Amino acid sequence: MTSTEKIANAKKRINELERLIKYWDNSKEQNIQKIDFEVNNEKIAA
């Protein structure tokens, strides 16, 4: 595998990871909007 091929594969992986990060960010925001309750952390034992 040449250096050019390695770079091309690395760019593809980076693009895939960036798409996953955007997807996870979007789904996280949607889940936060769906869950609307207050948590009192003081009463939870460690």
N, CA, C and O atoms as a DFTB+ gen file, in Angstrom:
184 C
 N C O
     1  1       0.856      -1.183       0.000
     2  2       0.000       0.000       0.000
     3  2       0.897       1.240       0.000
     4  3       1.812       1.366       0.814
     5  1       0.620       2.122      -0.906
     6  2       1.440       3.325      -1.029
     7  2       1.013       4.371       0.005
     8  3      -0.036       4.260       0.640
     9  1       1.841       5.362       0.146
    10  2       1.531       6.450       1.084
    11  2       0.250       7.173       0.682
    12  3      -0.542       7.568       1.537
    13  1       0.053       7.342      -0.615
    14  2      -1.148       8.019      -1.109
    15  2      -2.395       7.229      -0.723
    16  3      -3.399       7.816      -0.318
    17  1      -2.341       5.908      -0.845
    18  2      -3.478       5.065      -0.475
    19  2      -3.738       5.121       1.024
    20  3      -4.889       5.163       1.459
    21  1      -2.676       5.122       1.805
    22  2      -2.821       5.215       3.263
    23  2      -3.485       6.528       3.658
    24  3      -4.360       6.554       4.523
    25  1      -3.067       7.613       3.022
    26  2      -3.642       8.930       3.315
    27  2      -5.115       8.955       2.924
    28  3      -5.946       9.483       3.663
    29  1      -5.443       8.382       1.761
    30  2      -6.836       8.359       1.307
    31  2      -7.698       7.564       2.282
    32  3      -8.807       7.985       2.613
    33  1      -7.199       6.419       2.745
    34  2      -7.953       5.610       3.712
    35  2      -8.116       6.341       5.037
    36  3      -9.176       6.271       5.659
    37  1      -7.082       7.037       5.469
    38  2      -7.158       7.792       6.714
    39  2      -8.201       8.908       6.604
    40  3      -8.950       9.147       7.551
    41  1      -8.253       9.583       5.472
    42  2      -9.241      10.649       5.259
    43  2     -10.654      10.083       5.296
    44  3     -11.561      10.710       5.844
    45  1     -10.849       8.890       4.713
    46  2     -12.165       8.252       4.743
    47  2     -12.578       7.946       6.176
    48  3     -13.721       8.185       6.567
    49  1     -11.645       7.420       6.953
    50  2     -11.955       7.107       8.358
    51  2     -12.262       8.369       9.147
    52  3     -13.173       8.374       9.974
    53  1     -11.522       9.425       8.906
    54  2     -11.769      10.699       9.593
    55  2     -13.159      11.215       9.257
    56  3     -13.887      11.662      10.143
    57  1     -13.532      11.155       7.974
    58  2     -14.865      11.600       7.558
    59  2     -15.951      10.781       8.228
    60  3     -16.960      11.330       8.671
    61  1     -15.753       9.458       8.306
    62  2     -16.734       8.590       8.959
    63  2     -16.877       8.949      10.433
    64  3     -17.988       9.015      10.958
    65  1     -15.749       9.180      11.094
    66  2     -15.787       9.541      12.517
    67  2     -16.472      10.880      12.731
    68  3     -17.235      11.038      13.684
    69  1     -16.211      11.846      11.860
    70  2     -16.861      13.152      11.991
    71  2     -18.371      13.026      11.827
    72  3     -19.130      13.687      12.537
    73  1     -18.820      12.165      10.879
    74  2     -20.259      11.944      10.704
    75  2     -20.859      11.293      11.939
    76  3     -21.957      11.656      12.361
    77  1     -20.146      10.329      12.525
    78  2     -20.634       9.681      13.742
    79  2     -20.738      10.669      14.889
    80  3     -21.717      10.652      15.635
    81  1     -19.747      11.524      15.039
    82  2     -19.764      12.522      16.110
    83  2     -20.957      13.454      15.948
    84  3     -21.633      13.769      16.927
    85  1     -21.224      13.902      14.718
    86  2     -22.379      14.773      14.475
    87  2     -23.675      14.042      14.794
    88  3     -24.588      14.624      15.379
    89  1     -23.760      12.763      14.411
    90  2     -24.956      11.969      14.689
    91  2     -25.162      11.830      16.192
    92  3     -26.272      12.012      16.693
    93  1     -24.076      11.502      16.917
    94  2     -24.182      11.334      18.368
    95  2     -24.572      12.646      19.039
    96  3     -25.377      12.651      19.970
    97  1     -24.004      13.760      18.572
    98  2     -24.362      15.063      19.139
    99  2     -25.840      15.349      18.926
   100  3     -26.524      15.812      19.839
   101  1     -26.334      15.076      17.727
   102  2     -27.739      15.328      17.427
   103  2     -28.646      14.440      18.260
   104  3     -29.650      14.910      18.794
   105  1     -28.309      13.161      18.377
   106  2     -29.161      12.259      19.145
   107  2     -29.110      12.608      20.629
   108  3     -30.106      12.452      21.334
   109  1     -27.968      13.076      21.105
   110  2     -27.844      13.472      22.510
   111  2     -28.745      14.669      22.795
   112  3     -29.426      14.704      23.821
   113  1     -28.753      15.651      21.892
   114  2     -29.611      16.835      22.063
   115  2     -31.083      16.438      22.047
   116  3     -31.872      16.969      22.828
   117  1     -31.462      15.518      21.173
   118  2     -32.849      15.085      21.098
   119  2     -33.248      14.354      22.376
   120  3     -34.359      14.539      22.873
   121  1     -32.351      13.526      22.912
   122  2     -32.654      12.810      24.150
   123  2     -32.784      13.767      25.321
   124  3     -33.619      13.560      26.202
   125  1     -31.967      14.811      25.340
   126  2     -32.036      15.794      26.421
   127  2     -33.380      16.507      26.372
   128  3     -33.968      16.785      27.417
   129  1     -33.874      16.807      25.175
   130  2     -35.148      17.491      25.045
   131  2     -36.297      16.584      25.470
   132  3     -37.296      17.070      25.999
   133  1     -36.175      15.276      25.249
   134  2     -37.234      14.343      25.611
   135  2     -37.309      14.153      27.120
   136  3     -38.399      14.021      27.676
   137  1     -36.159      14.139      27.785
   138  2     -36.116      13.910      29.229
   139  2     -36.163      15.259      29.926
   140  3     -35.240      16.064      29.801
   141  1     -37.241      15.502      30.659
   142  2     -37.409      16.797      31.298
   143  2     -37.787      16.584      32.759
   144  3     -38.941      16.780      33.140
   145  1     -36.804      16.179      33.586
   146  2     -37.050      16.040      35.009
   147  2     -35.792      16.430      35.776
   148  3     -34.685      16.422      35.238
   149  1     -35.989      16.764      37.028
   150  2     -34.884      17.243      37.845
   151  2     -34.342      16.104      38.694
   152  3     -35.114      15.326      39.255
   153  1     -33.025      15.999      38.794
   154  2     -32.379      14.953      39.581
   155  2     -31.707      15.623      40.776
   156  3     -30.961      16.589      40.622
   157  1     -31.983      15.094      41.970
   158  2     -31.344      15.596      43.167
   159  2     -30.189      14.664      43.521
   160  3     -30.409      13.586      44.074
   161  1     -28.969      15.070      43.208
   162  2     -27.798      14.223      43.401
   163  2     -27.402      14.089      44.861
   164  3     -26.656      13.169      45.198
   165  1     -27.863      14.954      45.729
   166  2     -27.462      14.916      47.121
   167  2     -27.998      13.684      47.842
   168  3     -27.380      13.213      48.797
   169  1     -29.134      13.159      47.403
   170  2     -29.741      12.028      48.077
   171  2     -29.228      10.682      47.560
   172  3     -29.539       9.643      48.141
   173  1     -28.455      10.687      46.487
   174  2     -27.965       9.443      45.906
   175  2     -26.657       9.062      46.584
   176  3     -25.713       9.851      46.620
   177  1     -26.607       7.833      47.126
   178  2     -25.403       7.355      47.790
   179  2     -24.390       6.895      46.760
   180  3     -24.742       6.361      45.709
   181  1     -23.124       7.114      47.085
   182  2     -22.058       6.724      46.155
   183  2     -21.772       5.250      46.255
   184  3     -20.904       4.740      45.547
